[in-house]
Amino acid sequence: MTLPLWHHFAVSGVETWLWLPPLAALLISFFTSMVGISGASLLVPFQMSVLGFASPSASATNLVFNLLAIPGGLYRYGRERRLFWPLALVITAGGIPGVFLGAWLRTHVLADRAAFEPFAAAVLGYLAWRMLRDVRAGTGSPQAAGPVSLTALGWREIRFRFGAAEHAFGVPLMLAFAFGVGAVGTAYGIGGGAFMVPLCLSVWRLPVHAIAGATLLATFLSSAIALIAYSVLPAPPGVAVRPDWALGLGFGLGGLVGAYLGARLQRRVPQAWLKGLLALLLASLAVRYAWPG
């Protein structure tokens, strides 16, 4: 007896092969987890262009993917003592108010695909620009992995050591950025990590190998809060906001494996390669949604 491979997902209305969502999520998460991003930023275009799923329910389903996929990467970063909790908690604290604003924007302003596609193009284009601007000349070399250790903790500034260098970030400015990231990230359905990584790299010059675990953790926590926001905030009549848990489970299982493998191999890949490859992919998707014809 063979299991049926073609499936209809009742909540979203998506019809596709059962193996396609987990495979797509595995491949996406493998690469994006290396720079501290869950992969949800690329699942949104996959849902819209391949599966034809673009309602607010798609953003909520993306958040289900985050909750299931991210622990694989967190486990690996934790084992290597590269899970910097202070940074993750500051990002989460600043992002909580923005999460509820983002859920409201998605359900009341960006519910139609015609309105959401230009928004998606702007989000992807910004991410690509920030990453491309920060790519150094040449490919660079892999950074030696080591533990991230806290050296100073205060309400104005937090300092930490990674390898032979000490790094720092301002807490008030990080909280302010996190608020905006929480709003935009929740509206898009990504939890915010795809924004925080470029900001941490370009504003504070923090090493991606040191912050990837923290941004993944913040994305995980923000995604849980965002799902609550989509559940409790009222939506206009006829607007679907409930996540497709079955489809999210398929994405999440593939993402769980991909995020673990990406986190395990991250220290072997040059930072410039990671940022450059992801930036080019984001830029091509931005062009696709800005000029769909």
N, C-alpha and C positions, 0 to 999 in steps of 0.2 A: 504493500500500500504506500503510495507516494503522497506527500503533503502538497497542497496547492501552493504554487509559487506566486500567482497573481492575486492581489488582495485589494479589497475596497475598504478604506478607512472611513468609518461612518461620520465622525465629527467633522473632519476637514473636507470630505468628499473626494479625497485623493485616491486614484487607482494606479497602482504600480506594482512592480515585482517586489516581493518581500525582502529580497537580499539587497535591493538598491539603496534604501535609506541607511542601513548600517555600514555598507561598503563606502558610500559617499562620506559619511561622517568619520569613518576610520581614516580615510586618506586626508581629509581636511584637517582633522585634529592632530594627525601625526606631525604635520608641518607647523601649524599655528601654535601648538603647545610649546614649541621650542622658543618662541618669543613671548610666552606668557599670555597667550590668547586662546580662548577655549575652542574657537572655530565657528562659533555662532554667526560671526560677521559674514562668513562665506556660505553658511547654510541658508541665510535669507535669500540670496540670489538663486541658490539651488531650488528652494521651495517655490519661488516665483516663476523661474524660467523653465525648470524641468517638471515640477509637479503641478504648476498652475495654482499654487496656494499662496494668497497674498492678503488675506483679511487680517484684522488684529489677532485672530486666533493663531495665525502663523507665528507672530511675535511671541505669544504665550507658549506655543509649542517649542520654540527655540529655547526658551528658558528651562523647560523640562529637560531638553538635551543637556544644558549646562549642568544641571543638578546631577545627572547620571554620568556624564563624561568626565567632568573635572576631577573627581576623586582619584582617578588613575594617575594623573600628573601630580596631584598633591602628595600622594603616597611616595612617589619617587623623589620629589624635591625634599620631602620631610626626611627620608632616609639619608639623603646627602647633606642634611642640615643647611638647606638653602631655602627654607620657608620662613621668611622674615615677618613675623606676626605684627609688630608695630606698624609697619607700612600698610599691611592689609587692613588693620582695624581703623586706621585714619581714613583710608579711602572709603571703607564701608560706612563709617560714621558720617562723613560728608555727603555720601551719595544717597542716604535714606530719604531725605526730603525730596530730592530730585527724582527718585524712583516713582513716587506717587504722581508727580507732575508729568513724567513721561508716559505713564499709563493713561492718564487723562488725555494727553495730546494724541496718543495713538487711536483711542476709541472715539474721540470727538472731532479731531481735525484731520487725521491721516488715515481714516478708516477705508476710503476708496483707494483702489490700486492706482488710479490716475494721479492722486495726490501723493501716494506713498513712494512711487518710483522716483520722482525728482528728489524727494527727501533722501532716499537710499543712495542716489547718485552723489548727492552732496556729502553724505557721511563717508562713503567709500573714497571719494575724491580727496577729502580732507586727510583721511588716514594715509592714503598713498603719498600725498604731498609731504606730510610730516616725516614719513619713513625715508622717502627718497632724499629729502634735504639733509638727513642725518647720516646717509651712507658715505663712508670715507672713500677716498681714492684707493683702488686696489681691493683685494679680497680679504686681507687681514689673515690672522691665524686664530685657531681656537683658543679661548681663554681657559686657563687652568681652573678647574672647578675646586672650590673649597667652601668651608662653612661661612655663613654670614653671621657676624657677631655684633651685638649692640654695644656701642661705646658711650653714648650720651642720650638721655631721654628727657625731653622738656616740652612744654606747651608751645614754645616758639620754634624749636628745631630738634630734629632727631638725627643722630649720627651713627654710622655703622662701619665696620671694617669687612672688606672682602678681598682676600688675597693680601697683597702688600699695601693696598691703598685704602684710605678712609674716605667715605662719602657722606653727604648730608642732604637733607631736604627741609624746607620750611613748612611747619605744620599748618598755619593759617592759610597759606596759598594752596597747599595740597587739599585742604578741606573745601576751599572755594572751587577748585577745578573738579573735585569729586562730585560736587552738587550738579554742575553742568553736565558732567559725564553721566551721572545717574539719570538725568532727565532724557538726554539724547539716546543713551544706550538702552533704556527701557522702552522708549518709543520704537526703536529699531528692533529690539529683541535680542540684545547681545550681552547684557549685564554690565558693560562698560569697560572690560579689560582691553578691548581693541583700541580704546581711546587713551587709557591711562598709560599703556606701555609707550606709545610715541611721546606723550607728554613727559614721562619720567626720563626718557632718553634725551630729549631735546632741551627741556627746561632745566633739569638738574644734572644732566649728564650721568645718570646712574647706569651701571653696567647691566645689560639685559640678563646675563647669567646669574646675577644676584637678585633681581627683582621679579623674575618670571614666576616663581612660586607664590610670592605675595600678591601679585596681580591676579593670578588664577584663583587664589583663596578669596580675594575681594569680589571677584566675579561670581564665585559660588554663593557667597553670602548675599550679594545684591540680587542674584537671580531668585533666591528663595523669597526675599522680601517683595520683589517685583511680581512674582506669581500671586502673592497675597493681595497686592494692589490691584491686579487684574480681576481678582475674585470679588473684592469688596466694593470697588468703585462702580457706580452706576454707569451703564452704557446706553447710548441712544437705541430706540426700538429698531430691531432688525439687524443690529451689528453683532457679529459673532465674536466673542472674546474668550470663550472657554477653550483651553488647550486640548489638542488631540493627544491624549495620553498614550495611546497605542503607537501612533507615529513617533511621538517623542521618545518612547521606549526604544524603538528601532534605531533612531538616531543616537540615543544615549549609549546603547550597548556597543555600537561601532566606535563612538567617540571615546568610550572608556578605554578600549584597547589602544586606539591611536594616540591618546594623550599620554598613556603610560610609556609607549614606545618612543614617542617624541621627547618626553622628559628624560628618558634614559640615554638617548643619543645626543641630546642638545650640546653637551660640553665638547663633542667631537667636531662640531660644525662652526665655522667662522661666523662671528656676529654680523659682519657686513653682508655675507651671502644670505643669511636669514632675512634681514631687513630688506635687502634689495629684491629678492624673489617675491616676498609678500607684497611689497609696494607695487611691483609691476602687475601682479594679479589684481590687486585692489583697483589700480588705475584702469585696467581694461574693463572691469565690471562697472566702474563709474561711468565710463563712456557709453557702455551698453544701455544703461538706464537713463542717461541724460539725453541720448539720441536713439530711441528704440528703433527708429526706422533704418 
